[in-house]
Amino acid sequence: MSAVSDRLPTFPWDKLEPYKATAAAHPGGIVDLSVGTPVDPVPELVQKALVAAADSPGYPTVWGTPELRDAITGWAERRLGARGITHRHVLPIVGSKELVAWLPTQLGLGPGDRVAYPRLAYPTYEVGARLARAEYEVYDDPTRLDPEGLKLLWLNSPSNPTGKVLSQEELTRIVAWAREHGILIFSDECYLELGWEADPVSVLHPDVNGGSYDGIVAVHSLSKRSNLAGYRAAFLLGDPAVLNPLLQIRKHGGMMTSAPTQAAVVAALGDDAHVREQRDRYAARRAALRDALERHGFRIEHSEASLYLWATRDESCWSTVAHLADLGILVAPGDFYGSAGEQHIRVAFTATDERVAAAVARLTGA
């Protein structure tokens, strides 16, 4: 029974529990900046759409309603600059994490196949390869990888954890290289609408892909931009030759988004005002925390987009985690995301205004 779980690494967040206990013992309470989970209200129009669809006794479909697919294609054209996107280019998913974890298996990858992802990356890319028993490796520049046997190339821009953004020129070069070698690209773009010092570009933009979606798929989520992490609402956009087989597999597996959630996504994708309002909240928290961290002796690197500050004091990340836990502040150690992060921490700015203010006060001695 343990054969599958034995393939997996230790769940990293379990290692934080002692530091969480230390932070929680602070007289002013814990300020949890470790996980990028939304804390602000779900937009009212989304809640109303969910409630209006609550009487949904029948099974939803894996491909989603026509209204959902219309909403996704319309958003992709409006926000990403995609052209010629049709329903065949769309596949709803049950949150993006399940897709990342099970994609190599659903693609039929296995021993001898290779999966590559950034050197500093979301741990689930590795988990997905392990579950499929595929080989996995990290990169700084994917075009320097040996293309032999490389079946799946993960891009992540804006990056989790660093907030780094790949330029249009970089994306264009990578897409061209991958196509030359017949390598499938999945581009995790879940933070694309949260650019601060850069304007992130999608692989779906015609200036990147030359007007063709061959060999490329983008992953998008409503968890961050619309505070819908609890709804498990995400979707894929890209090559129909990739998405249609995935649709058939997911039909057999019953991997369907609930009907009320589908209705909520339609409402969320049709409204840009709530996204701007949420961005403004995050921008204020980001500015306050960045200033406080720098005043406390940290250096912020990358962080031009996403919901995190990638910070360092040029010491072991666990020493930094312990130091901040003594102040009642919990952050994520950089080595959760790869050994290259062993001197960094990831600081989420998804806490409430009151908790962010508490962190700022503790960092600055105010």
C-alpha positions in Angstrom: 0.0 0.0 0.0 2.9 2.3 0.5 4.5 1.8 -2.9 3.3 5.1 -4.4 3.8 7.2 -1.3 7.4 5.8 -1.0 8.2 7.6 -4.3 7.5 11.0 -2.8 9.8 13.3 -0.8 8.9 14.3 2.8 6.1 16.9 2.7 8.1 20.1 3.2 5.6 22.1 5.2 5.8 19.5 8.0 9.3 20.8 8.8 7.9 24.2 9.6 5.7 23.1 12.5 8.3 23.8 15.3 8.8 27.3 14.0 5.1 27.8 13.6 4.7 27.0 17.3 7.4 29.5 18.2 5.8 32.2 16.2 2.4 31.4 17.6 3.7 31.9 21.1 4.5 35.6 20.4 2.5 37.9 22.7 1.1 39.7 19.6 0.2 36.4 17.9 1.5 34.8 14.8 1.9 36.6 11.5 1.8 33.8 8.9 3.5 34.8 5.7 4.6 31.3 4.8 1.8 30.1 2.5 0.3 32.3 -0.3 -3.3 31.6 0.6 -5.8 34.4 0.0 -7.4 35.9 3.0 -9.6 38.6 1.5 -13.3 38.1 0.7 -14.5 36.2 -2.4 -15.9 39.0 -4.7 -19.6 39.4 -4.1 -20.6 38.9 -7.8 -18.8 35.5 -7.6 -20.5 34.5 -4.4 -23.9 35.4 -6.0 -23.1 33.3 -9.1 -22.2 30.4 -6.9 -25.4 30.6 -4.9 -27.6 31.0 -8.0 -26.1 27.7 -9.3 -26.5 25.9 -6.0 -29.4 23.8 -7.2 -27.3 21.6 -9.4 -28.4 18.0 -8.9 -27.0 16.6 -12.0 -23.4 15.7 -12.9 -21.3 18.4 -14.4 -19.1 17.7 -17.4 -15.3 17.6 -17.4 -15.2 20.0 -20.4 -17.4 22.4 -18.6 -20.5 24.3 -19.8 -20.3 26.3 -23.1 -20.7 29.4 -21.0 -17.5 28.5 -19.1 -15.6 27.8 -22.2 -16.8 31.1 -23.7 -15.6 32.9 -20.6 -12.2 31.3 -20.7 -11.7 32.1 -24.4 -12.9 35.6 -24.0 -10.6 36.3 -21.1 -7.6 34.8 -22.9 -8.1 37.1 -25.9 -8.8 40.1 -23.7 -6.1 39.6 -21.1 -3.4 37.5 -22.7 -3.6 38.8 -26.3 -4.3 35.2 -27.5 -5.8 35.0 -31.0 -8.0 32.3 -32.6 -8.7 30.6 -29.2 -11.7 28.2 -29.5 -13.4 25.7 -27.2 -11.0 23.1 -28.6 -8.2 25.0 -27.0 -9.7 25.0 -23.5 -9.8 22.4 -20.6 -11.1 23.2 -17.1 -9.2 21.6 -14.3 -9.9 21.1 -10.6 -7.3 23.6 -9.3 -3.9 23.8 -10.8 -2.0 21.7 -8.2 -3.8 18.4 -9.2 -2.9 19.1 -12.8 0.8 19.6 -12.0 0.9 16.5 -9.8 -0.8 14.2 -12.3 0.1 15.6 -15.7 3.2 13.4 -16.4 1.1 10.3 -15.5 -1.8 11.5 -17.7 0.6 12.2 -20.6 1.8 8.6 -20.3 5.3 9.4 -19.2 7.3 6.9 -17.3 10.8 5.4 -16.8 13.3 6.7 -19.3 11.2 9.9 -20.0 12.5 13.2 -18.7 10.7 16.1 -17.1 12.5 19.4 -16.5 11.6 22.5 -14.4 13.3 25.6 -13.1 16.1 25.2 -10.6 14.0 27.2 -8.1 10.5 25.9 -8.4 7.2 24.8 -7.0 7.9 21.3 -5.4 4.9 19.7 -7.2 6.7 19.6 -10.5 9.1 17.1 -9.1 6.3 15.2 -7.4 4.5 14.8 -10.7 7.6 13.3 -12.3 8.1 11.0 -9.3 4.4 9.8 -9.4 4.9 8.8 -13.0 8.3 7.2 -12.3 9.8 9.6 -14.9 13.3 11.1 -14.6 13.4 14.8 -13.5 16.0 17.6 -13.6 16.3 21.3 -13.1 17.6 24.0 -15.3 18.7 27.6 -15.4 18.3 28.0 -19.2 16.1 25.2 -20.7 17.7 25.5 -24.1 20.9 24.2 -22.6 19.2 20.9 -21.7 19.9 17.7 -23.6 16.7 17.3 -25.7 17.1 13.6 -25.9 14.2 11.9 -24.0 13.0 15.3 -22.7 9.2 14.9 -23.0 7.8 17.7 -20.7 9.3 21.1 -20.1 7.8 23.2 -17.3 8.0 27.0 -17.5 6.9 29.2 -14.6 6.6 32.9 -15.2 6.0 34.7 -12.9 8.0 32.3 -10.8 7.0 30.8 -7.5 9.0 31.3 -5.3 11.2 34.1 -6.8 8.7 36.3 -8.7 11.1 36.3 -11.7 9.5 37.1 -15.0 10.6 35.6 -18.4 10.7 38.3 -21.0 8.9 38.0 -24.3 12.3 37.5 -26.0 13.2 34.7 -23.7 9.8 32.9 -24.1 10.1 33.2 -27.9 13.5 31.7 -27.9 12.5 28.8 -25.6 9.3 28.0 -27.5 11.3 27.9 -30.8 13.9 25.6 -29.3 11.3 23.2 -27.8 9.4 23.0 -31.1 12.7 22.3 -32.9 13.2 19.3 -30.7 9.6 18.1 -30.3 9.4 18.9 -26.6 6.0 19.7 -25.0 5.9 23.0 -23.1 3.5 23.5 -20.2 3.8 27.1 -18.9 2.5 27.7 -15.4 1.2 31.3 -15.5 -1.0 31.3 -12.4 0.5 34.7 -11.2 0.4 36.4 -14.6 -2.1 39.1 -13.5 0.1 40.0 -10.5 3.0 41.9 -12.2 4.5 44.7 -10.2 7.8 45.8 -11.8 7.3 43.8 -15.0 4.4 43.0 -17.3 4.3 39.3 -17.6 3.7 37.8 -21.1 1.9 34.5 -21.8 3.2 31.8 -24.2 -0.2 32.2 -25.8 0.7 35.6 -27.1 1.2 35.5 -30.9 4.5 37.5 -30.6 5.8 34.5 -28.6 4.3 31.5 -30.5 4.1 33.0 -34.0 0.3 32.5 -34.0 0.4 28.8 -33.5 -0.4 26.8 -30.3 1.4 23.7 -31.4 3.3 22.1 -28.6 2.4 24.6 -25.9 -0.2 24.7 -23.1 -0.6 27.5 -20.5 -1.9 26.8 -17.0 -4.1 29.5 -15.3 -5.8 29.7 -12.0 -8.4 31.9 -10.3 -7.0 31.2 -6.8 -4.9 34.3 -6.6 -6.4 36.8 -8.9 -10.0 36.3 -7.6 -9.5 34.8 -4.1 -10.9 31.5 -5.2 -8.4 29.1 -3.7 -11.2 27.4 -1.8 -13.2 26.8 -5.0 -10.5 24.8 -6.9 -10.9 26.6 -10.1 -8.3 26.6 -12.9 -8.0 25.8 -16.6 -5.6 25.0 -19.4 -5.3 26.8 -22.8 -3.3 25.7 -25.8 -2.7 22.9 -28.2 -5.9 20.8 -28.9 -3.8 17.8 -29.9 -2.6 17.8 -26.2 -5.8 18.9 -24.5 -8.2 16.5 -26.2 -6.5 13.3 -25.0 -6.3 14.8 -21.6 -10.0 15.5 -21.7 -10.7 11.9 -22.6 -8.5 10.7 -19.7 -10.1 13.1 -17.3 -13.6 12.0 -18.4 -12.7 8.4 -17.4 -11.3 9.7 -14.1 -14.3 11.9 -13.3 -12.0 14.9 -12.8 -14.7 17.5 -13.1 -15.2 21.0 -11.6 -18.5 21.3 -9.7 -21.3 23.0 -11.5 -21.6 25.9 -9.0 -17.9 26.5 -9.3 -18.2 26.6 -13.1 -20.8 29.3 -12.8 -18.6 31.2 -10.3 -15.7 31.1 -12.7 -17.8 32.5 -15.5 -18.7 35.5 -13.3 -15.1 36.0 -12.1 -13.6 35.9 -15.6 -16.2 38.4 -16.9 -15.2 41.1 -14.4 -11.9 42.9 -14.2 -12.9 45.4 -11.5 -12.4 43.0 -8.6 -9.0 42.0 -9.9 -7.9 45.6 -9.9 -9.2 46.1 -6.3 -7.3 43.0 -5.1 -4.1 44.1 -6.9 -4.3 47.4 -5.0 -4.6 45.5 -1.7 -1.6 43.4 -2.5 0.4 46.3 -3.8 0.1 48.1 -0.5 1.0 45.1 1.5 3.9 44.3 -0.8 5.3 47.9 -0.4 5.0 47.9 3.3 6.7 44.5 3.8 9.4 45.2 1.3 10.4 48.4 3.0 10.3 46.8 6.5 12.4 43.8 5.4 15.0 46.0 3.8 15.2 48.1 6.9 15.7 45.0 8.9 18.7 44.1 6.8 17.3 41.9 4.1 18.1 42.1 0.3 15.1 41.5 -2.0 16.0 39.7 -5.2 13.7 39.3 -8.3 10.2 39.7 -6.9 9.0 41.7 -9.9 5.7 39.8 -9.9 3.6 37.2 -8.0 2.5 37.3 -4.3 6.0 36.8 -2.7 9.2 38.6 -1.8 12.3 36.6 -2.3 14.6 37.8 0.5 18.0 37.0 1.9 20.4 37.9 4.7 23.1 35.7 3.2 22.7 33.0 5.8 21.1 29.7 6.1 17.4 30.0 5.3 16.6 28.0 8.5 18.5 30.5 10.6 16.4 33.3 9.1 13.2 31.3 9.6 14.2 30.8 13.3 15.0 34.5 13.7 11.7 35.7 12.2 9.8 33.0 14.2 11.2 34.6 17.4 9.5 37.8 16.2 6.2 36.0 15.7 6.6 35.9 11.9 6.4 32.7 9.9 8.0 32.5 6.4 8.9 29.7 4.0 12.5 28.6 3.8 14.0 28.9 0.4 15.2 25.3 0.2 11.6 24.1 0.0 12.0 25.2 -3.7 15.4 23.7 -4.4 18.9 23.7 -3.0 19.6 27.0 -4.8 17.3 28.7 -2.3 19.2 27.6 0.8 20.1 31.2 1.7 16.7 32.8 0.9 13.2 32.9 2.3 9.9 33.4 0.6 7.6 36.0 2.2 4.0 36.0 1.2 2.0 39.2 1.3 -1.3 37.5 1.5 -2.0 38.2 5.2 -4.6 40.7 6.3 -3.7 44.4 6.5 -3.7 44.2 10.3 -1.3 41.2 10.3 1.0 42.9 7.8 1.0 46.0 9.9 2.0 43.8 12.9 4.9 42.3 10.9 6.1 45.7 9.8 6.1 47.0 13.4 8.1 43.9 14.6 10.6 44.2 11.8 11.2 47.9 12.2 10.9 48.1 16.0 8.0 50.6 15.7 
